Amino acid sequence: MNRKKLQKLTDTLTKNCKHFDKFEVKCLITLFYNLVGDVAERPGVVTGLDRNVFRNILHVTFGMTDDMIMDRVFRGFDKDNDGCISVSEWIHGLSLFLRGTLDEKMKYCFEVFDLNGDGFISKEEMFHMLKNSLLKQPSEEDPDEGIKDLVEITLKKMDHDHDGKLSFVDYEKAVREENLLLEAFGPCLPDPKSQMEFEAQVFKDPNEFNDM
């Protein structure tokens, strides 16, 4: 991408970006095109990070290991559901992912955990996510029982209107009372260490990131 084009794109994306300044947006655009590679220059090809490349970034850079959660994070970034993350989705997604306010993060996490998108986190969804994110102990005869108990304990703590599922209002109230519940059903945000490492590396010289 030539300098003029990069400058124009940087200006456009900085205008709509809450948490990054112009230099940071420029670094992230450069990183995006490094990750996308040669495809970017081919006419008629949708430029974006596909699910596999993106999941690899989540895994390698942010230490995520849960397939179900990584898939949901991808959907959270891919706002137009076209199966790849465009440069503007990349900037907006990372803005929230790395530096979002508590309000923004609550909305994002809730969407990640609401697997079927119906506006509630059901018992079944909790069960699936907790089963996925907890390591099964080989000694346990029936690990599912332990997870069912955990779902009940979580509901008791978070289900304020006692309807057997979590609405966003339930979730928000619980998280405001106890911030640790933000990622109650699996890690879907970067931990502080990987966030700092990512920012230190990218906002210095994005060319060093070529081999990620």
C-alpha positions as CSV (number, residue, x, y, z in Angstrom):
1,M,0.0,0.0,0.0
2,N,1.5,3.4,-1.0
3,R,2.0,6.1,1.6
4,K,-0.8,8.4,0.3
5,K,-3.3,5.5,0.5
6,L,-2.2,4.6,3.9
7,Q,-2.4,8.2,5.2
8,K,-6.0,8.5,3.8
9,L,-7.1,5.2,5.4
10,T,-5.4,6.2,8.7
11,D,-7.3,9.5,8.8
12,T,-10.6,7.9,8.0
13,L,-10.3,5.1,10.6
14,T,-8.8,7.5,13.3
15,K,-11.9,9.7,13.0
16,N,-14.2,6.8,14.1
17,C,-11.9,5.3,16.6
18,K,-12.3,6.0,20.3
19,H,-9.3,4.3,21.9
20,F,-6.4,4.7,19.5
21,D,-4.5,7.8,18.3
22,K,-3.4,8.3,14.7
23,F,0.0,6.7,15.1
24,E,-1.5,3.6,16.7
25,V,-4.1,3.3,14.0
26,K,-1.4,3.5,11.4
27,C,0.6,0.8,13.1
28,L,-2.4,-1.5,13.3
29,I,-3.3,-0.9,9.6
30,T,0.3,-1.8,8.7
31,L,0.2,-4.9,10.8
32,F,-3.2,-5.9,9.2
33,Y,-1.7,-5.7,5.7
34,N,1.4,-7.7,6.8
35,L,-0.9,-10.4,8.2
36,V,-3.2,-10.4,5.1
37,G,-0.2,-10.6,2.8
38,D,-0.2,-10.5,-1.0
39,V,-4.0,-11.0,-1.2
40,A,-4.4,-7.4,-0.4
41,E,-3.2,-6.3,-3.8
42,R,-5.2,-8.6,-6.0
43,P,-8.2,-7.0,-7.6
44,G,-11.6,-8.6,-7.0
45,V,-10.4,-10.4,-3.8
46,V,-12.0,-9.5,-0.5
47,T,-9.2,-8.2,1.7
48,G,-9.5,-9.5,5.2
49,L,-8.3,-11.9,7.9
50,D,-10.1,-15.2,7.6
51,R,-11.1,-17.2,10.6
52,N,-8.0,-19.4,10.7
53,V,-5.5,-16.5,10.5
54,F,-7.5,-14.6,13.1
55,R,-7.7,-17.6,15.5
56,N,-4.0,-18.1,15.1
57,I,-3.5,-14.5,16.3
58,L,-5.8,-15.0,19.2
59,H,-3.9,-18.2,20.1
60,V,-0.3,-17.2,19.5
61,T,-0.5,-13.5,20.6
62,F,-3.2,-13.6,23.3
63,G,-2.9,-17.2,24.6
64,M,-6.5,-18.2,23.8
65,T,-7.1,-21.9,23.5
66,D,-10.8,-22.4,23.6
67,D,-12.1,-23.1,20.1
68,M,-15.7,-22.1,20.9
69,I,-14.7,-18.8,22.5
70,M,-12.3,-18.0,19.7
71,D,-15.0,-18.6,17.2
72,R,-17.3,-16.2,19.0
73,V,-14.6,-13.6,19.3
74,F,-14.2,-13.8,15.5
75,R,-17.9,-13.2,15.1
76,G,-17.7,-10.3,17.5
77,F,-15.0,-8.7,15.2
78,D,-16.7,-9.7,11.9
79,K,-19.6,-7.3,12.2
80,D,-21.0,-7.8,8.7
81,N,-20.7,-11.6,8.9
82,D,-18.9,-12.0,5.6
83,G,-16.5,-14.5,7.0
84,C,-13.4,-12.2,7.1
85,I,-12.3,-9.3,9.2
86,S,-11.8,-6.1,7.2
87,V,-9.3,-3.4,8.1
88,S,-12.0,-1.2,9.7
89,E,-13.4,-4.2,11.7
90,W,-9.8,-5.0,12.8
91,I,-9.3,-1.5,14.2
92,H,-12.7,-1.2,15.8
93,G,-12.5,-4.7,17.2
94,L,-9.0,-4.2,18.7
95,S,-10.0,-0.8,20.1
96,L,-12.6,-2.5,22.3
97,F,-10.6,-5.7,22.8
98,L,-7.5,-3.9,24.1
99,R,-8.8,-0.7,25.6
100,G,-12.6,-0.8,25.9
101,T,-14.4,0.7,28.8
102,L,-16.1,-1.7,31.3
103,D,-19.4,-0.9,29.6
104,E,-18.0,-1.8,26.1
105,K,-16.4,-4.9,27.4
106,M,-19.6,-6.1,29.2
107,K,-21.6,-5.7,26.0
108,Y,-18.9,-7.5,24.0
109,C,-18.4,-10.4,26.5
110,F,-22.2,-10.9,26.7
111,E,-22.4,-11.2,22.9
112,V,-19.6,-13.7,22.9
113,F,-21.3,-15.8,25.6
114,D,-24.8,-15.6,24.0
115,L,-24.0,-18.5,21.6
116,N,-27.2,-18.4,19.7
117,G,-27.7,-14.7,19.7
118,D,-31.2,-14.7,21.3
119,G,-30.3,-12.1,24.0
120,F,-29.9,-14.5,26.8
121,I,-27.2,-16.8,28.2
122,S,-29.1,-20.1,28.8
123,K,-28.2,-22.9,31.1
124,E,-27.2,-25.0,28.1
125,E,-24.9,-22.3,26.8
126,M,-23.3,-21.9,30.2
127,F,-22.8,-25.7,30.4
128,H,-21.2,-25.9,26.9
129,M,-18.8,-23.0,27.6
130,L,-17.8,-24.1,31.1
131,K,-17.3,-27.7,29.9
132,N,-15.1,-26.4,27.2
133,S,-13.1,-24.0,29.3
134,L,-12.5,-26.3,32.3
135,L,-10.0,-29.1,32.1
136,K,-11.6,-32.4,32.8
137,Q,-10.0,-34.3,35.6
138,P,-9.4,-37.8,34.6
139,S,-10.2,-39.1,38.0
140,E,-13.8,-37.7,38.0
141,E,-16.4,-40.3,37.1
142,D,-18.8,-37.8,35.7
143,P,-17.3,-34.4,35.1
144,D,-20.7,-33.2,33.7
145,E,-22.2,-33.4,37.1
146,G,-19.6,-31.0,38.5
147,I,-20.2,-28.6,35.6
148,K,-24.0,-28.7,36.2
149,D,-23.4,-27.8,39.8
150,L,-21.2,-24.9,38.7
151,V,-23.9,-23.7,36.4
152,E,-26.4,-23.7,39.3
153,I,-24.0,-21.8,41.5
154,T,-23.4,-19.2,38.7
155,L,-27.1,-18.8,38.2
156,K,-27.6,-18.3,41.9
157,K,-25.0,-15.5,41.9
158,M,-25.9,-13.8,38.6
159,D,-29.6,-14.5,37.8
160,H,-31.2,-11.6,39.6
161,D,-34.7,-12.0,38.2
162,H,-34.6,-15.8,38.8
163,D,-35.9,-16.8,35.4
164,G,-33.3,-19.6,34.9
165,K,-31.2,-17.7,32.3
166,L,-29.1,-14.5,32.2
167,S,-30.3,-11.4,30.4
168,F,-27.9,-8.6,29.8
169,V,-29.4,-6.8,32.8
170,D,-28.6,-9.7,35.1
171,Y,-25.1,-10.0,33.7
172,E,-24.4,-6.3,33.9
173,K,-25.6,-6.1,37.5
174,A,-23.5,-9.1,38.5
175,V,-20.3,-7.8,36.8
176,R,-20.7,-4.3,38.3
177,E,-20.9,-5.9,41.8
178,E,-18.0,-8.3,41.0
179,N,-15.7,-7.4,38.1
180,L,-14.2,-10.9,38.0
181,L,-17.5,-12.2,36.6
182,L,-16.8,-10.3,33.3
183,E,-15.3,-13.4,31.8
184,A,-17.3,-15.9,33.9
185,F,-17.7,-18.4,31.0
186,G,-14.3,-18.3,29.4
187,P,-11.4,-15.9,28.6
188,C,-12.5,-13.7,25.7
189,L,-10.3,-10.7,26.4
190,P,-6.5,-10.5,26.5
191,D,-4.9,-10.8,29.8
192,P,-2.9,-7.6,30.9
193,K,0.5,-9.2,30.1
194,S,-0.3,-10.3,26.5
195,Q,-2.0,-6.9,25.9
196,M,1.1,-5.0,27.1
197,E,3.4,-7.2,25.0
198,F,1.2,-6.8,21.9
199,E,1.0,-3.0,22.2
200,A,4.7,-2.7,23.0
201,Q,5.6,-4.6,19.9
202,V,3.1,-3.2,17.5
203,F,3.2,0.4,18.5
204,K,7.0,0.5,18.1
205,D,7.7,-0.9,14.6
206,P,5.0,-3.0,13.0
207,N,7.5,-4.4,10.5
208,E,9.0,-6.5,13.2
209,F,5.7,-8.3,13.4
210,N,5.9,-9.7,10.0
211,D,6.7,-13.2,11.1
212,M,3.7,-13.6,13.5
